[in-house]
Amino acid sequence: MGKMDTTDCELIHGDCLGAMAGMGDGAVDCIVTDPPYLYLTHRLDRAFDIPAFAREAGRVLAPDGLIAYFGRGAMAADMSVALRAQGLRFLEEVVWDKRYISSPMPPILRRHEMVHIYGKGGGRILPYRVPIEEEAMHDPGRCLTLLRRILKGLNGGARKREAVLQGLLSALETKVSEISREVGGREKRYVLGSEGVSMVHSAATMEDEYICAARALVHGGKPVSIQGHTVPRGAARRHPTEKPVGLLRALIGLCCPAGGTVLDPFMGSGSTGEAARGMGRGFVGVEIDGEYFGKAKARLGG
């Protein structure tokens, strides 16, 4: 079983069950992974022992650790049963909107995949805010809404700031084909609390919506349950089932505390590792396929 170690990254070339068996109890803070779906036809869709995997996952997770796994069909259902048999609890699910049709042949054209999140012990999904620069890449319409609220509240004494924001609007508007300028023709007001921006009805608790929007721009916004991200195409694509680094960042933010360690037992070409390291988390990745272990090593070895 081959290894590559750096100060914040350990890559293991081998079977995930063997690698996890060598880890201590509670060794990692979260698991973010894309297991084989067990119905595809290419060589990477290798069979694995789901109950054994769930036992090892439950053991190596910290007492309040979380696991987020991609999956559909029987594999996803069997994994759910196996995790619950180990005492883990269902917490949430996220829809990944691929923004393109990945399976054009079935009766229902498929452009999404599911992510399932389970928690060990008292583990809960963590508060996480998507930075505005990330939001602008994947959901520019949401950013435009915030920016328009700011512009609406600016007065003549803030012309310089207005000009800057108008420039941002122009840049973002080139990335969307249609923008909703009103909601039901009614003006709404918003307040920013610990849970983010929300509409309120009590005049005593209202803040100016442009102030709330400005704070949201600074602190980021909550991730939504439907995440729209595209994967690299053509020569830039490293793996047949590669997942977007931006989506993986959101999952890590929701599942792994700052300074924690992320485990990906089905690492592929290392996308989860790139996301984890970029967020200041440690990373342990396991990959059985030699070709893709080599790609992950080149990607993360620096």
Backbone bond lengths (Angstrom), bond angles and torsions (degrees), N, CA, C in turn:
res aa  C-N    CA-C-N  psi(-1)  N-CA   C-N-CA  omega(-1)  CA-C   N-CA-C  phi
1 M - - - 1.467 - - 1.525 108.85 -
2 G 1.325 117.26 114.35 1.454 121.40 -177.08 1.513 112.33 -83.06
3 K 1.337 116.24 153.65 1.460 121.13 179.79 1.519 110.34 -137.43
4 M 1.330 115.42 155.19 1.449 122.50 167.63 1.515 106.99 -135.46
5 D 1.310 117.23 123.78 1.459 121.49 -177.65 1.518 110.51 -115.62
6 T 1.330 117.16 138.61 1.457 122.99 165.86 1.516 106.17 -130.95
7 T 1.323 117.75 -176.72 1.464 119.56 -176.30 1.522 112.82 -63.94
8 D 1.319 118.35 -29.97 1.461 120.01 -176.75 1.522 112.39 -127.09
9 C 1.322 117.76 13.21 1.460 120.76 -171.62 1.521 109.89 -148.13
10 E 1.326 115.85 129.03 1.465 121.30 174.49 1.524 108.26 -126.76
11 L 1.311 116.64 121.51 1.458 122.43 178.28 1.520 109.06 -111.61
12 I 1.323 116.01 133.31 1.458 122.26 -176.18 1.517 109.02 -123.19
13 H 1.323 116.45 123.95 1.465 122.18 176.50 1.521 107.93 -93.51
14 G 1.327 116.23 106.14 1.451 119.75 -178.69 1.513 111.25 166.62
15 D 1.327 115.10 -173.43 1.467 122.33 179.68 1.526 110.02 -74.19
16 C 1.315 116.96 140.20 1.467 120.09 -175.20 1.524 111.79 -64.51
17 L 1.326 118.37 -37.94 1.457 119.36 -178.26 1.525 111.37 -66.36
18 G 1.340 116.23 -41.09 1.459 118.88 177.03 1.517 111.86 -64.72
19 A 1.335 116.24 -40.74 1.464 119.99 -179.91 1.522 111.19 -66.16
20 M 1.327 116.59 -43.39 1.465 119.83 -178.81 1.527 110.91 -68.29
21 A 1.336 117.30 -32.00 1.464 120.12 178.36 1.518 111.36 -62.44
22 G 1.331 117.23 -26.59 1.457 121.38 178.65 1.511 114.29 -84.84
23 M 1.332 118.10 -0.34 1.461 121.72 179.37 1.519 110.32 -95.22
24 G 1.320 116.15 150.44 1.451 120.45 178.28 1.514 112.80 -75.47
25 D 1.318 116.29 162.93 1.461 121.09 175.25 1.532 109.25 -60.14
26 G 1.334 116.45 136.03 1.462 120.68 177.39 1.512 113.89 64.20
27 A 1.328 117.28 30.15 1.468 121.18 -173.31 1.521 113.68 -74.16
28 V 1.341 117.70 -24.31 1.464 119.91 -175.42 1.528 109.45 -128.48
29 D 1.329 115.49 154.98 1.467 120.53 -178.16 1.515 113.02 -86.78
30 C 1.320 117.18 -28.21 1.462 119.46 177.04 1.519 109.88 -157.69
31 I 1.318 114.66 161.07 1.465 122.77 174.75 1.522 106.72 -120.83
32 V 1.318 116.30 125.97 1.464 122.21 173.25 1.520 106.20 -125.67
33 T 1.335 117.20 117.60 1.458 117.88 -170.01 1.519 112.28 -154.88
34 D 1.313 114.50 160.98 1.473 123.99 -179.70 1.527 107.70 -125.33
35 P 1.348 117.77 84.95 1.469 120.00 -176.38 1.530 111.60 -70.04
36 P 1.332 117.07 163.81 1.474 119.72 171.67 1.528 110.95 -56.77
37 Y 1.323 116.21 137.99 1.470 120.34 -178.21 1.531 112.33 -81.48
38 L 1.319 116.85 -15.14 1.468 123.79 172.91 1.527 113.83 68.90
39 Y 1.328 116.80 23.70 1.459 118.88 171.02 1.528 111.73 -138.74
40 L 1.316 116.95 -3.38 1.455 120.60 179.63 1.531 109.91 -80.78
41 T 1.320 116.28 166.60 1.462 119.93 -172.38 1.523 114.11 -104.01
42 H 1.357 119.05 -10.69 1.459 117.98 -176.65 1.534 111.13 -84.61
43 R 1.328 115.66 166.09 1.468 122.12 -171.67 1.528 113.60 -63.47
44 L 1.317 118.51 -20.66 1.460 120.87 -177.47 1.523 112.73 -77.27
45 D 1.326 116.75 -14.36 1.469 119.81 -178.37 1.532 109.31 -87.93
46 R 1.327 115.46 62.71 1.456 122.34 -176.02 1.526 111.14 -76.27
47 A 1.340 115.65 141.91 1.459 120.18 175.10 1.525 109.94 -66.68
48 F 1.332 116.07 144.82 1.465 120.81 174.79 1.517 108.98 -144.43
49 D 1.322 115.76 159.51 1.469 122.86 -175.54 1.526 108.09 -83.52
50 I 1.327 116.36 101.44 1.462 120.32 -174.70 1.527 112.18 -64.91
51 P 1.345 120.77 -47.93 1.473 118.78 178.44 1.528 113.03 -60.36
52 A 1.350 116.92 -39.10 1.472 119.14 178.55 1.525 110.73 -66.32
53 F 1.327 116.17 -39.22 1.456 119.72 177.33 1.524 110.58 -61.92
54 A 1.326 116.94 -44.62 1.472 120.56 -179.54 1.522 111.19 -62.55
55 R 1.342 116.89 -38.24 1.474 119.24 178.08 1.527 110.66 -62.69
56 E 1.334 116.45 -46.48 1.459 119.47 -179.42 1.532 111.19 -67.48
57 A 1.329 116.93 -38.63 1.464 120.08 178.54 1.519 110.62 -61.16
58 G 1.331 116.55 -45.80 1.457 119.83 178.71 1.515 112.88 -63.17
59 R 1.323 116.53 -32.62 1.463 119.99 -178.80 1.525 112.29 -75.01
60 V 1.347 117.17 -44.73 1.471 119.27 -174.49 1.528 112.50 -79.24
61 L 1.333 117.74 -15.69 1.460 119.81 176.81 1.521 110.96 -70.41
62 A 1.325 115.74 144.38 1.457 121.49 172.85 1.530 109.96 -59.49
63 P 1.332 118.31 161.88 1.477 120.48 -176.05 1.523 114.18 -53.00
64 D 1.322 118.38 -31.95 1.463 121.87 178.33 1.533 111.00 -114.57
65 G 1.331 116.72 27.25 1.459 120.83 -174.96 1.515 114.04 -74.97
66 L 1.336 115.82 160.10 1.463 123.09 -179.10 1.523 110.28 -122.58
67 I 1.321 115.76 150.90 1.451 122.30 171.76 1.521 108.61 -124.01
68 A 1.331 116.36 132.49 1.465 123.19 174.17 1.518 106.99 -120.92
69 Y 1.322 116.91 119.93 1.461 119.47 -177.95 1.530 110.58 -129.63
70 F 1.317 115.04 139.85 1.459 121.78 172.38 1.532 108.10 -77.63
71 G 1.330 116.20 145.42 1.463 117.48 177.39 1.507 112.18 175.36
72 R 1.323 114.44 156.30 1.454 121.08 174.66 1.514 108.63 -149.34
73 G 1.316 115.06 164.40 1.456 120.22 175.72 1.512 113.39 67.03
74 A 1.341 114.90 -150.20 1.461 121.00 -173.86 1.522 112.11 -62.69
75 M 1.336 117.56 -38.62 1.463 119.19 -179.62 1.518 111.13 -59.55
76 A 1.327 117.12 -46.22 1.459 120.47 -178.90 1.527 111.08 -62.28
77 A 1.338 116.45 -40.80 1.461 120.49 179.52 1.525 111.09 -67.38
78 D 1.337 116.30 -44.26 1.467 119.79 179.77 1.529 111.13 -64.53
79 M 1.322 116.53 -37.50 1.468 119.57 178.04 1.527 110.23 -64.65
80 S 1.317 117.11 -40.67 1.461 120.91 177.83 1.519 110.98 -59.04
81 V 1.334 116.72 -47.20 1.469 121.34 179.37 1.527 110.35 -60.84
82 A 1.337 116.05 -44.07 1.466 120.40 -177.18 1.523 111.86 -66.54
83 L 1.323 117.07 -40.22 1.464 119.71 179.04 1.528 111.25 -67.28
84 R 1.326 115.65 -41.36 1.465 118.47 178.73 1.528 111.21 -65.95
85 A 1.331 116.93 -30.95 1.467 120.17 175.83 1.528 111.58 -65.43
86 Q 1.340 116.85 -23.04 1.464 121.30 177.18 1.529 111.98 -92.28
87 G 1.327 116.54 6.08 1.454 120.66 176.40 1.511 115.17 91.16
88 L 1.341 117.53 4.45 1.462 119.48 177.65 1.521 109.74 -78.93
89 R 1.332 116.52 152.33 1.456 122.90 -176.07 1.527 110.75 -113.48
90 F 1.326 115.55 141.63 1.458 119.70 173.32 1.532 109.11 -68.17
91 L 1.338 116.12 132.23 1.453 120.89 179.63 1.519 113.12 -114.55
92 E 1.327 117.71 -45.35 1.465 119.73 -174.38 1.525 109.39 -167.28
93 E 1.317 115.25 165.76 1.455 120.68 170.96 1.523 108.99 -136.95
94 V 1.312 114.79 149.18 1.454 122.90 -178.05 1.518 108.34 -124.49
95 V 1.316 116.38 136.92 1.464 121.59 175.66 1.523 108.57 -96.69
96 W 1.306 116.26 124.53 1.459 120.44 173.19 1.530 108.17 -94.01
97 D 1.331 116.29 111.12 1.464 122.45 174.53 1.531 107.01 -87.39
98 K 1.341 115.52 110.94 1.465 120.51 -175.90 1.523 112.92 -73.34
99 R 1.334 116.40 -17.42 1.463 122.78 -178.90 1.523 112.84 67.51
100 Y 1.312 116.43 16.86 1.464 120.53 170.44 1.525 107.43 -156.67
101 I 1.311 117.15 158.72 1.463 121.96 -179.85 1.518 108.51 -81.55
102 S 1.331 116.58 112.68 1.462 120.01 -178.72 1.520 112.75 -92.03
103 S 1.336 117.19 -18.99 1.470 121.15 179.14 1.525 108.36 -132.06
104 P 1.333 118.02 91.73 1.459 120.49 -173.62 1.527 114.85 -82.40
105 M 1.333 119.13 -9.72 1.454 121.36 -173.10 1.534 114.94 -87.58
106 P 1.358 121.11 -34.73 1.465 119.97 -177.61 1.531 112.05 -63.14
107 P 1.333 116.92 162.10 1.474 120.43 177.82 1.522 112.80 -58.46
108 I 1.330 117.42 -33.32 1.461 122.37 175.08 1.516 107.47 -105.35
109 L 1.315 117.03 116.64 1.454 120.36 -179.00 1.528 109.49 -66.79
110 R 1.313 116.43 130.25 1.453 120.79 -170.84 1.517 110.47 -103.42
111 R 1.347 115.38 124.83 1.463 120.44 175.92 1.529 111.89 -135.05
112 H 1.329 116.92 20.49 1.454 119.17 -179.86 1.520 110.55 -139.49
113 E 1.319 114.85 161.44 1.462 122.84 168.19 1.522 108.00 -137.29
114 M 1.335 114.92 161.11 1.454 120.68 -176.60 1.522 111.24 -108.45
115 V 1.333 114.56 145.60 1.456 121.77 171.44 1.525 107.33 -119.83
116 H 1.328 116.02 130.05 1.458 121.86 -177.52 1.522 108.76 -112.85
117 I 1.334 117.22 132.73 1.458 121.86 -176.04 1.531 109.29 -118.67
118 Y 1.349 115.35 124.29 1.462 122.63 178.53 1.524 109.31 -122.97
119 G 1.335 115.69 152.24 1.457 120.69 -177.61 1.513 111.84 -124.01
120 K 1.312 115.49 145.78 1.461 123.01 176.37 1.524 108.88 -98.31
121 G 1.323 116.98 143.78 1.466 120.65 177.84 1.516 110.84 58.01
122 G 1.326 115.72 -129.17 1.467 120.54 178.34 1.508 112.91 -95.44
123 G 1.328 117.87 18.43 1.460 121.50 -176.43 1.526 112.95 -58.44
124 R 1.310 115.96 137.38 1.463 122.89 179.98 1.522 110.00 -129.10
125 I 1.309 115.61 155.61 1.461 120.11 173.98 1.521 108.93 -65.40
126 L 1.315 116.08 135.57 1.456 121.85 -174.00 1.524 111.27 -85.36
127 P 1.335 117.77 150.30 1.469 119.66 172.61 1.522 109.24 -67.50
128 Y 1.298 116.19 130.13 1.468 120.92 -179.22 1.515 108.30 -143.64
129 R 1.314 116.54 137.92 1.459 122.43 177.87 1.518 109.21 -115.24
130 V 1.312 115.53 131.26 1.455 120.96 178.63 1.525 108.07 -78.93
131 P 1.342 118.62 120.79 1.470 120.38 179.79 1.522 111.25 -58.13
132 I 1.338 115.97 149.27 1.460 120.26 -175.01 1.523 111.70 -60.49
133 E 1.346 117.84 -35.33 1.460 118.83 -179.30 1.526 111.47 -67.24
134 E 1.337 116.63 -32.30 1.462 120.34 175.76 1.524 109.85 -71.79
135 E 1.318 115.96 -43.09 1.461 121.03 179.33 1.525 110.55 -59.79
136 A 1.325 116.74 -40.60 1.460 120.31 -178.34 1.517 112.08 -63.35
137 M 1.325 116.96 -31.37 1.454 121.03 -179.80 1.523 111.85 -72.98
138 H 1.347 116.34 -37.99 1.458 119.95 -169.86 1.524 114.50 -110.20
139 D 1.329 117.59 -20.81 1.467 120.22 179.27 1.519 109.16 -145.20
140 P 1.340 117.66 66.23 1.463 119.63 -176.14 1.518 113.49 -62.33
141 G 1.327 118.27 -29.07 1.455 120.05 178.74 1.516 112.62 -60.55
142 R 1.338 116.43 -38.03 1.462 120.51 178.82 1.534 110.29 -66.79
143 C 1.323 116.22 -38.90 1.469 119.67 177.16 1.518 111.08 -65.67
144 L 1.325 116.72 -38.78 1.461 120.01 179.51 1.519 111.25 -61.14
145 T 1.328 116.32 -38.34 1.461 119.73 178.25 1.524 110.84 -60.66
146 L 1.321 116.72 -45.08 1.464 119.93 178.58 1.522 111.49 -63.73
147 L 1.318 116.52 -43.37 1.465 119.89 -177.94 1.522 111.17 -65.33
148 R 1.326 117.33 -37.82 1.468 119.53 -179.97 1.529 111.43 -66.86
149 R 1.339 115.49 -33.47 1.466 117.96 176.78 1.525 110.39 -64.45
150 I 1.330 115.84 -39.12 1.467 119.36 178.19 1.525 110.04 -65.27
151 L 1.305 116.90 -47.23 1.463 120.72 -178.93 1.515 111.33 -60.17
152 K 1.307 116.31 -37.10 1.455 120.79 -178.79 1.524 111.48 -63.16
153 G 1.332 116.67 -31.26 1.455 119.42 -177.05 1.513 114.68 -92.31
154 L 1.315 117.34 -8.53 1.468 119.36 -178.95 1.529 110.38 -74.74
155 N 1.312 116.32 143.13 1.458 119.99 178.46 1.526 110.40 -112.88
156 G 1.301 115.99 -174.92 1.455 120.48 -175.44 1.510 114.17 -61.48
157 G 1.329 118.29 -23.05 1.451 120.87 178.77 1.506 113.86 -79.30
158 A 1.306 116.66 -1.12 1.469 120.28 -177.00 1.520 110.08 -121.75
159 R 1.351 117.09 37.16 1.456 119.82 -174.30 1.515 112.64 -64.41
160 K 1.323 116.86 -35.27 1.457 118.66 -179.36 1.525 110.75 -65.25
161 R 1.334 114.86 -45.48 1.470 117.93 177.81 1.516 110.55 -63.50
162 E 1.319 117.07 -38.84 1.458 120.71 178.98 1.525 110.40 -61.56
163 A 1.329 116.79 -41.09 1.464 119.63 179.74 1.522 110.95 -63.74
164 V 1.343 115.78 -40.22 1.467 119.12 179.06 1.520 110.64 -63.56
165 L 1.328 116.48 -45.57 1.457 120.42 -178.48 1.531 111.65 -68.04
166 Q 1.325 116.23 -35.93 1.452 118.75 176.55 1.536 110.00 -62.51
167 G 1.328 115.62 -36.41 1.461 118.61 176.69 1.514 111.69 -64.56
168 L 1.337 116.25 -39.74 1.461 119.49 176.49 1.517 110.98 -63.46
169 L 1.337 116.15 -41.80 1.461 119.91 178.00 1.520 111.52 -58.78
170 S 1.335 116.16 -45.58 1.463 119.83 -179.12 1.524 110.90 -60.47
171 A 1.351 115.29 -39.87 1.461 118.77 179.97 1.513 111.70 -66.63
172 L 1.335 116.12 -40.95 1.455 119.26 -178.93 1.525 112.03 -72.01
173 E 1.339 117.00 -35.51 1.462 120.13 -176.54 1.525 112.05 -64.03
174 T 1.317 117.09 -22.53 1.465 118.66 177.47 1.519 111.61 -71.18
175 K 1.352 117.83 -13.31 1.457 121.13 -175.73 1.518 113.30 -99.53
176 V 1.329 117.84 -4.01 1.453 120.14 179.24 1.514 109.43 -126.84
177 S 1.324 115.25 146.51 1.456 119.09 -176.16 1.520 112.44 -90.71
178 E 1.324 116.53 -23.88 1.464 119.26 -177.58 1.512 108.84 -148.31
179 I 1.300 117.80 135.74 1.452 123.03 -177.06 1.520 108.93 -127.81
180 S 1.317 115.28 129.43 1.459 119.65 175.68 1.522 108.84 -81.98
181 R 1.328 117.37 119.01 1.458 120.67 -174.59 1.529 111.96 -92.23
182 E 1.311 117.51 -18.93 1.453 119.89 177.52 1.516 108.49 -140.96
183 V 1.317 115.70 159.51 1.457 121.51 174.32 1.519 107.35 -114.46
184 G 1.307 116.73 103.12 1.455 120.75 179.81 1.508 113.79 63.07
185 G 1.333 117.75 20.42 1.448 120.82 179.31 1.516 114.23 69.12
186 R 1.342 117.10 13.24 1.459 119.97 -176.24 1.522 110.54 -117.98
187 E 1.302 114.79 145.24 1.464 120.38 175.58 1.519 108.97 -82.52
188 K 1.357 115.59 133.42 1.454 120.04 178.97 1.522 109.03 -118.44
189 R 1.317 116.57 153.20 1.452 121.05 178.49 1.521 108.58 -120.79
190 Y 1.350 116.39 151.17 1.457 121.22 -170.51 1.526 110.33 -132.94
191 V 1.307 115.45 154.85 1.452 121.43 175.89 1.522 108.21 -131.38
192 L 1.327 117.17 142.24 1.455 122.08 179.44 1.519 109.20 -104.25
193 G 1.311 116.35 115.97 1.459 121.59 173.74 1.515 109.81 -115.61
194 S 1.322 116.13 -163.22 1.457 120.07 -178.71 1.522 111.82 -65.11
195 E 1.320 116.67 -20.16 1.457 120.36 -179.00 1.520 112.86 -99.49
196 G 1.332 118.02 11.43 1.455 120.61 175.56 1.515 112.63 102.28
197 V 1.323 115.66 -163.19 1.452 121.24 -176.65 1.525 109.41 -85.73
198 S 1.320 117.46 130.57 1.453 120.73 177.63 1.524 109.01 -146.32
199 M 1.332 115.75 155.22 1.454 119.65 178.84 1.525 109.08 -80.07
200 V 1.326 116.75 140.58 1.455 121.11 178.84 1.521 109.14 -126.26
201 H 1.329 115.81 159.68 1.461 120.91 -176.41 1.523 112.61 -116.87
202 S 1.327 117.65 -13.98 1.460 120.49 -178.38 1.525 109.59 -89.76
203 A 1.342 116.10 121.68 1.462 120.05 -178.46 1.523 111.23 -61.48
204 A 1.327 118.00 -28.01 1.454 121.24 -177.67 1.524 112.31 -69.03
205 T 1.328 118.74 -20.54 1.459 121.09 -176.65 1.524 112.27 -111.02
206 M 1.323 117.75 4.13 1.462 119.83 -176.74 1.525 111.85 -76.72
207 E 1.307 115.98 141.49 1.444 122.80 167.12 1.515 106.88 -115.93
208 D 1.316 115.89 158.93 1.456 118.42 177.26 1.516 109.57 -59.15
209 E 1.310 116.00 133.14 1.454 119.68 -174.32 1.516 112.47 -63.14
210 Y 1.338 117.59 -28.99 1.461 117.59 -178.54 1.523 110.57 -72.09
211 I 1.326 118.58 -30.94 1.461 121.40 176.44 1.525 109.45 -67.00
212 C 1.332 116.11 -43.97 1.462 120.26 178.74 1.527 110.77 -61.89
213 A 1.328 115.49 -42.88 1.460 118.98 179.90 1.518 111.14 -63.85
214 A 1.344 116.26 -38.85 1.460 119.73 178.64 1.523 110.63 -62.81
215 R 1.323 116.21 -41.74 1.465 118.96 177.93 1.524 110.98 -63.54
216 A 1.331 116.31 -39.99 1.461 119.52 178.75 1.520 111.03 -62.91
217 L 1.337 116.03 -36.65 1.457 119.36 177.23 1.519 110.95 -64.47
218 V 1.322 116.78 -37.03 1.464 120.62 -179.39 1.522 111.18 -73.63
219 H 1.330 116.42 -46.45 1.463 120.86 -172.49 1.517 113.53 -92.69
220 G 1.320 117.95 -10.02 1.455 120.59 -176.45 1.514 111.38 86.70
221 G 1.334 115.37 171.17 1.464 120.83 -179.02 1.516 111.04 -117.39
222 K 1.327 115.13 159.05 1.460 119.65 176.58 1.533 110.68 -61.47
223 P 1.328 117.73 142.63 1.459 118.76 171.73 1.529 110.01 -65.12
224 V 1.313 116.74 147.31 1.458 120.87 175.60 1.530 108.87 -95.55
225 S 1.320 116.61 161.60 1.468 120.19 -174.94 1.527 112.60 -73.04
226 I 1.327 117.20 -19.59 1.470 120.87 173.46 1.518 107.27 -108.55
227 Q 1.311 116.30 112.96 1.459 123.15 -175.33 1.531 109.39 -105.03
228 G 1.327 116.59 118.07 1.461 121.20 178.65 1.518 110.96 -96.32
229 H 1.327 116.84 112.15 1.461 122.34 179.18 1.526 108.52 -143.27
230 T 1.304 116.50 143.05 1.461 121.25 174.43 1.527 109.42 -104.75
231 V 1.321 115.98 152.93 1.458 121.18 177.34 1.520 108.90 -98.50
232 P 1.326 116.89 158.63 1.469 118.94 175.29 1.519 110.73 -58.49
233 R 1.314 116.35 144.79 1.461 121.23 179.73 1.522 109.52 -117.53
234 G 1.300 115.22 160.28 1.461 120.80 175.60 1.509 112.55 65.70
235 A 1.325 116.47 -138.41 1.462 121.95 -175.29 1.516 112.62 -64.51
236 A 1.336 117.37 -23.16 1.468 120.20 -178.79 1.527 112.43 -76.16
237 R 1.328 116.93 -11.30 1.462 120.34 -177.54 1.518 109.78 -84.24
238 R 1.324 116.76 126.75 1.463 121.48 -175.13 1.513 113.74 -96.04
239 H 1.341 117.58 -17.21 1.470 120.96 -171.59 1.525 108.99 -150.54
240 P 1.352 118.87 143.49 1.478 120.52 -177.51 1.520 113.93 -61.43
241 T 1.331 118.14 -30.49 1.469 120.43 -179.69 1.536 110.61 -116.70
242 E 1.308 116.66 36.12 1.466 122.15 -177.40 1.530 111.47 -60.99
243 K 1.323 115.42 140.89 1.454 121.95 178.26 1.533 109.78 -106.76
244 P 1.340 118.25 148.73 1.467 120.95 -176.36 1.530 111.90 -68.13
245 V 1.310 116.06 135.67 1.468 120.70 179.65 1.529 110.55 -61.66
246 G 1.337 118.14 -36.77 1.458 120.60 178.98 1.518 112.54 -61.65
247 L 1.322 117.53 -41.30 1.460 121.64 177.22 1.526 110.10 -65.84
248 L 1.323 117.09 -42.31 1.459 120.98 179.40 1.529 111.01 -64.34
249 R 1.332 116.96 -35.62 1.464 119.59 175.74 1.523 110.84 -60.42
250 A 1.328 116.56 -44.50 1.463 119.61 179.46 1.528 110.89 -61.57
251 L 1.326 117.65 -43.10 1.461 120.89 -179.70 1.531 110.78 -64.53
252 I 1.324 116.75 -41.21 1.459 119.84 178.38 1.524 110.12 -65.25
253 G 1.332 117.89 -42.10 1.458 120.53 177.62 1.505 112.80 -59.94
254 L 1.325 117.33 -34.09 1.460 122.11 -179.31 1.528 112.71 -80.89
255 C 1.327 116.95 -23.00 1.467 120.28 -169.85 1.518 115.37 -115.64
256 C 1.321 118.52 -19.08 1.459 120.62 -173.35 1.521 110.57 -124.12
257 P 1.336 118.58 125.27 1.468 120.15 179.01 1.525 111.16 -67.41
258 A 1.311 115.44 158.98 1.461 120.86 177.85 1.518 109.93 -56.16
259 G 1.338 115.80 133.77 1.454 120.39 -179.90 1.508 114.73 80.37
260 G 1.341 118.07 -0.54 1.452 121.95 -178.96 1.517 112.51 -80.29
261 T 1.330 115.10 -177.18 1.463 122.10 -177.87 1.516 110.28 -118.99
262 V 1.334 115.36 133.64 1.459 123.58 179.62 1.529 108.72 -105.43
263 L 1.314 116.66 134.71 1.458 122.75 173.82 1.519 109.71 -111.38
264 D 1.340 116.42 132.20 1.460 121.84 170.45 1.533 107.73 -123.65
265 P 1.341 117.86 101.61 1.466 120.82 -176.98 1.534 113.54 -73.97
266 F 1.329 118.05 -14.19 1.466 122.90 177.11 1.533 106.88 -124.91
267 M 1.309 116.38 69.91 1.455 123.03 -164.05 1.519 114.41 -70.19
268 G 1.344 118.83 -29.34 1.456 119.92 -175.15 1.518 110.98 60.54
269 S 1.325 116.44 -128.49 1.467 120.71 -176.84 1.517 113.51 -92.41
270 G 1.345 117.91 7.19 1.457 120.35 170.61 1.515 116.91 96.62
271 S 1.344 118.86 20.53 1.468 120.18 -179.28 1.527 112.07 -61.92
272 T 1.338 117.17 -41.36 1.461 119.95 179.05 1.522 110.59 -63.22
273 G 1.334 116.28 -38.00 1.457 119.91 177.79 1.512 112.46 -63.97
274 E 1.331 116.89 -41.20 1.464 120.04 177.57 1.525 110.69 -61.01
275 A 1.347 116.11 -43.57 1.463 120.16 179.20 1.521 110.96 -64.65
276 A 1.325 117.41 -45.26 1.459 121.45 -177.05 1.526 111.47 -63.08
277 R 1.311 116.89 -47.09 1.458 120.25 -177.96 1.533 111.18 -66.28
278 G 1.333 115.98 -36.09 1.455 119.19 177.89 1.511 113.15 -66.17
279 M 1.341 117.08 -20.03 1.463 121.65 179.46 1.528 112.47 -101.72
280 G 1.324 117.17 8.23 1.456 120.32 178.42 1.505 114.66 78.22
281 R 1.343 117.61 19.70 1.455 121.68 176.11 1.529 109.89 -98.43
282 G 1.322 115.37 151.47 1.445 119.61 169.73 1.521 109.74 -73.81
283 F 1.327 116.34 161.55 1.463 119.49 -176.26 1.516 110.64 -142.94
284 V 1.332 115.48 135.53 1.456 123.21 170.12 1.525 106.87 -123.88
285 G 1.323 116.88 121.21 1.458 121.34 -178.56 1.508 111.04 -123.43
286 V 1.338 115.90 139.81 1.457 122.20 179.51 1.523 108.62 -124.84
287 E 1.319 117.14 133.36 1.456 121.33 178.68 1.533 109.66 -145.68
288 I 1.324 115.82 129.32 1.456 121.02 -176.49 1.529 112.72 -85.69
289 D 1.321 116.80 -26.18 1.460 120.80 -176.06 1.532 110.03 -84.10
290 G 1.317 116.09 125.32 1.457 120.00 -175.87 1.513 114.35 -63.61
291 E 1.332 116.76 -39.40 1.467 119.93 -179.21 1.519 110.82 -61.37
292 Y 1.335 117.17 -47.16 1.457 119.75 -175.44 1.523 112.20 -80.27
293 F 1.336 117.22 -25.84 1.458 118.43 170.66 1.525 110.08 -62.21
294 G 1.324 116.11 -40.42 1.458 119.82 177.37 1.516 112.24 -62.71
295 K 1.327 116.93 -39.44 1.476 120.04 178.59 1.532 110.23 -66.51
296 A 1.340 116.71 -41.03 1.461 119.57 178.49 1.523 111.02 -64.87
297 K 1.315 115.80 -40.24 1.474 120.67 179.54 1.510 110.47 -62.25
298 A 1.341 116.88 -44.04 1.469 119.97 178.04 1.512 111.76 -66.25
299 R 1.305 116.46 -35.25 1.471 121.59 -177.95 1.513 111.91 -71.42
300 L 1.337 117.58 -39.12 1.461 121.98 -170.78 1.517 113.31 -107.95
301 G 1.316 116.10 -8.59 1.457 117.75 -174.34 1.504 113.62 -77.83
302 G 1.364 117.22 -18.31 1.453 121.00 177.96 1.512 112.23 67.09
